[in-house]
Amino acid sequence: MSLLLIGMGIWGEKDISLRGLEELKGCDVVFAEQYTGSREPNSLKRLEKLAGKKIILIGREEVEGEEKILKAALSKRVALLVPGDPLISTTHISLKLSAEKRGIETSIVHSSSILTAAIGECGLQVYKLGKPCTLALWSKGYEPTSSYDVIAENRERGLHSVVFLDIKERCMEAKEALEQLLGVEKEKKRLGEFHAVVLSRVGSREQKITYGEPEALLKKQLGKPPFIIVIPGKLHFMEEEALQRFGI
Amino acid sequence: MSLLLIGMGIWGEKDISLRGLEELKGCDVVFAEQYTGSREPNSLKRLEKLAGKKIILIGREEVEGEEKILKAALSKRVALLVPGDPLISTTHISLKLSAEKRGIETSIVHSSSILTAAIGECGLQVYKLGKPCTLALWSKGYEPTSSYDVIAENRERGLHSVVFLDIKERCMEAKEALEQLLGVEKEKKRLGEFHAVVLSRVGSREQKITYGEPEALLKKQLGKPPFIIVIPGKLHFMEEEALQRFGI
């Protein structure tokens, strides 16, 4: 019948849009996944109460496997709740395409995304946003440096980099990310001296933003995970002024 | 006292978040601006009813002048409603900084942004999003080509370009934008053969997406303004498949 992908927004249960909640109330089955983004602990329980609907939490395998969701959506009005704005993960695009192929009507309810929220909270200009990237937790034999290269290329064009931190196995700490970047910089030397903005729990009451040289940031309290890091490119004086509010 | 910047989201009155509406209800004075983004006609009137608050529409001069808003916010709880996600326009960042300098408490309620919504609706990957740009309506003596160069640079890196269309004097038509791009391409020849995605009224019931060569798009019905154009970079097979749904 139909599949709705509904964005839950960046943090709490009230970050969903009015339309999102309205659509949710009209669904027969409501799934939610929380592995493509980190949200406020217990916010799903509270959203369940707001909507008056049972929400079935499903994991990566069930989302990527698609069958469970598609089978339900063949005969019912099904929603999949997604952290942030939907369709940002390849998984959701794949799911939408698969549903359409089976003749299931699909629609999207958009919501706030950490990408624009992070840039905005820093006071940086979205017109200077470069390619985003994700830093992965390194393990033995798996030490990718491609995200460092993305940041370096962005910087060479004067652009800001929004750097997502790995949330697969666990939430990467901001300091792990900074150390990783400094480690790669030692070898590749493409960034030179640089500053970073560390954003903790964007959109929450505890939101904390800290700005400075990575070496100095490593010595500070940076807040709690989830984190996002922004590596600024060339700064306009108003961007500089905006960042100084968070300077250490 | 306080200034809240509340995002209204990408299209209708129900694109605001639950938190946005809740905060709105608690404000003494509510301003709204509609010149930094186009939204559904009459949605502000409907939002006024939903919130049970008088909404005072103010223009570019009053927003950029800042005094009207800041003066109210010195003694009252003031909201400024903003299209999309707040802080995306320099104006709002400037306003927030000015408020903080005067000791006014500020906060932000995020909402859906056309930037991530457009990329998602196309089925393109946000990880390949390049620097965004805006095409301006040309007039005698004012024919900037810098946005064309941004698109070309993004393409050279394999990245997707989200191209906003001028909404200052009036909403630029998608075909004007395509003609402008083709005109500059004739001179600068940096793009070569390229395809474009034209998105009309993203997030509305009338949403229409069309994909193809610009010359072919010029002969098609592309929907109604406001438009966003996306110039894809290097396509992954799933992105290609997603775009083919909109092919002409």
Interface residues (C-beta under 8 A of the other chain):
Chain A: G7 G9 I10 G12 E13 K14 D15 I16 S17 L18 R19 L21 E22 L50 D85 P86 L87 I88 T90 I93 S94 K96 L97 E100 I108 H110 S111 S112 S113 L115 T116 A117 I119 G120 E121 G123 Q125 V126 Y127 K128 L129 G130 K131 P132 C133 T134 E153 R157 L159 G203 M238 E241 A242 R245
Chain B: G7 G9 I10 G12 E13 K14 D15 I16 S17 L18 R19 L21 E22 L50 D85 P86 L87 I88 T90 I93 S94 K96 L97 E100 I108 H110 S111 S112 S113 L115 T116 A117 I119 G120 E121 G123 Q125 V126 Y127 K128 L129 G130 K131 P132 C133 T134 E153 R157 L159 G203 M238 E241 A242 R245
